[in-house]
């Protein structure tokens, strides 16, 4: 077997990469290379690709890790700014750091990608060790595996890395026959509130259309980028994604895209962008140019839930944050990351912090579950 490092996915064929990546759309060659090629995740933006590749003796790519050498902590959704600040106050350099992740994407997925039919356990162990060696070679202060699966998390912990726990709100399909069937499980008060929110949108003269595949044109993507920028500016956030990225997404992953467009008369006033796998819908971005009561919930949640039910999808992950999702049928689910810091004293301090953080988070999740909208 042979290990190598690719500084761009341009060096790896889409067929080879996708064979190890599986069917998660965010791990696909199209998505990751789209971020690189459009200038979103590249050297200039502080996301320098260092993808680790493992080839068999016959030259086949059999495993990989999507890796980035980073000069900042933006776009990760696992926040370590306090760790970086502590390093700097101690006169140490926190950057560069090495990150195994999908840029700008808080979605759980495999971070050690292994082709079907290979020895998953043995290769996972080999690549975790190889990534740690690469961190030494690159002079990284630390190593961070973000939004890891339970299997990857357990393996990383076994290699001495520190587990960090977070949570997101996910919707699960319990075999619903339709949206009304979904609502029957709610308490009467919560059910009435959702129906009122949906009615508000209709009373405002707004209708929604669901687009996917060839329904989506270049004009749709241009308009969506306008919506995306509107939301970014409203919240004072950083516009990580370029118009070129969205156009590329529409060309390379169009069959995975599910876009909900809201229009008032002939004018498109909002849109929500989702990607899907065989069993899961992932909510990613949304934007609106008009402030209409209930429009965010209708566009981002209710129409997407209807789509999941009709398409037979089992789960809807609606993105990071947002405790308002709880009242709309999204329940808290744990997320994981794993971390190694080169400086032993800082690592001990962070390990103590993570243990305390985890205890508080688990108590908070129990409290959230107590406020579920479903009938007790």
C-alpha positions, 0 to 999 in steps of 0.5 A, spaced: 500 500 500 502 507 498 500 513 502 500 520 498 497 527 499 493 531 494 493 538 494 487 538 490 482 534 488 483 535 481 489 530 482 484 525 483 479 522 478 471 523 480 470 515 479 476 514 484 474 518 489 467 517 489 468 509 490 471 511 497 466 516 499 460 513 498 453 516 497 454 522 502 453 528 497 458 533 501 463 528 501 462 527 493 468 529 489 463 534 485 462 538 492 469 538 495 472 539 488 467 545 487 469 548 493 476 548 491 475 550 484 470 556 485 475 559 490 471 557 496 476 552 499 483 554 497 490 556 499 487 564 498 481 562 503 485 559 508 483 552 506 489 549 503 487 541 501 492 536 504 487 530 502 490 523 504 490 518 499 491 510 500 492 506 494 493 499 493 499 495 490 495 495 484 494 503 484 487 503 486 485 508 491 482 504 497 481 510 502 482 517 503 481 523 508 479 530 506 484 534 510 485 541 510 491 545 513 488 552 516 490 558 518 484 560 521 478 557 524 472 560 520 467 556 517 468 549 521 461 550 526 466 547 531 468 553 535 475 553 538 477 560 538 478 560 545 483 555 545 487 559 539 486 565 544 489 561 549 495 559 545 496 566 543 496 569 550 501 564 552 506 566 546 504 560 542 502 559 535 495 555 534 495 556 526 496 552 522 492 547 524 490 540 520 482 539 520 479 533 517 472 536 515 467 538 509 468 546 509 463 550 511 458 544 512 456 542 519 453 535 517 456 528 520 459 523 515 465 519 515 472 522 515 476 516 514 473 514 507 474 506 505 472 503 499 467 497 500 470 490 500 476 493 504 478 491 511 474 497 514 477 497 521 485 496 519 485 501 514 481 506 519 487 505 524 492 506 519 489 512 516 488 515 523 496 514 525 498 517 518 494 523 519 497 524 526 504 523 522 502 528 517 500 533 522 507 532 525 510 533 518 506 539 517 508 543 523 501 543 525 499 545 532 493 541 533 488 536 529 481 536 529 476 531 526 469 535 525 462 532 525 465 524 525 460 518 525 460 514 532 465 509 529 470 514 527 469 517 533 470 511 537 476 509 533 479 516 534 478 516 542 482 509 542 488 513 539 488 518 544 484 524 541 479 528 545 471 527 544 467 533 543 460 533 543 455 537 540 447 537 538 443 538 532 436 538 531 433 532 526 427 530 524 425 523 523 420 519 518 416 515 523 412 512 516 408 518 516 402 518 510 402 525 509 404 532 513 397 532 516 399 525 519 405 528 522 401 533 525 397 528 529 402 526 533 403 533 536 399 536 542 393 540 540 396 547 541 403 545 537 399 543 531 394 549 531 400 553 531 404 550 525 397 550 521 397 557 523 404 559 520 402 555 514 396 559 513 399 566 514 404 564 508 398 563 504 394 569 506 400 573 504 399 571 497 406 566 497 406 560 494 412 555 494 415 550 488 419 545 489 425 544 484 430 539 482 434 536 477 433 539 470 428 544 473 433 548 476 437 553 471 442 558 471 438 563 473 435 560 479 442 559 481 444 566 480 437 568 484 439 563 489 446 567 491 442 573 491 438 570 497 444 567 500 447 574 500 441 577 503 441 572 509 449 573 510 448 580 510 442 581 515 446 576 520 453 580 519 456 573 517 461 571 512 459 570 505 463 563 504 460 561 498 461 564 491 456 564 485 461 560 481 460 554 487 452 554 486 453 554 478 457 548 479 453 545 484 447 545 479 451 542 474 454 537 477 450 535 483 443 537 480 440 530 481 441 531 489 439 538 489 432 539 492 430 547 492 424 550 495 422 557 491 417 561 494 414 566 490 409 572 490 406 573 483 411 573 478 417 575 483 421 569 487 422 572 494 425 566 498 429 560 497 431 554 501 437 549 498 437 542 500 441 536 498 439 529 499 442 522 499 438 515 498 435 516 505 436 523 508 435 530 506 440 536 508 438 543 509 443 547 508 442 555 506 436 559 505 435 567 503 429 572 503 428 579 500 421 580 503 420 579 511 413 575 511 411 571 517 412 564 517 416 564 510 422 561 513 418 555 517 414 554 510 420 554 506 426 551 510 422 546 514 414 544 512 415 543 505 422 539 506 418 535 511 413 534 505 418 532 500 421 527 505 414 524 506 413 523 499 420 521 497 420 516 503 426 519 506 428 517 513 431 523 516 431 531 515 437 534 518 436 541 517 443 544 519 446 547 525 443 551 531 436 553 532 432 551 538 426 554 534 426 547 530 424 543 536 417 546 536 416 544 529 418 536 530 426 536 530 429 533 536 436 534 539 441 529 536 448 528 538 454 530 534 461 529 535 468 531 533 475 529 536 481 533 537 489 532 539 493 538 541 500 538 540 502 542 547 501 537 553 499 542 558 493 545 553 491 538 551 490 537 559 486 543 560 482 542 554 480 535 556 478 538 563 473 543 559 470 538 554 468 533 560 465 539 563 462 541 557 459 534 555 456 534 562 452 540 561 450 539 554 447 532 556 443 535 561 441 541 556 439 535 551 434 532 557 431 538 558 430 540 551 427 533 550 422 534 555 419 540 551 418 536 545 411 538 541 409 530 541 404 528 545 406 525 552 
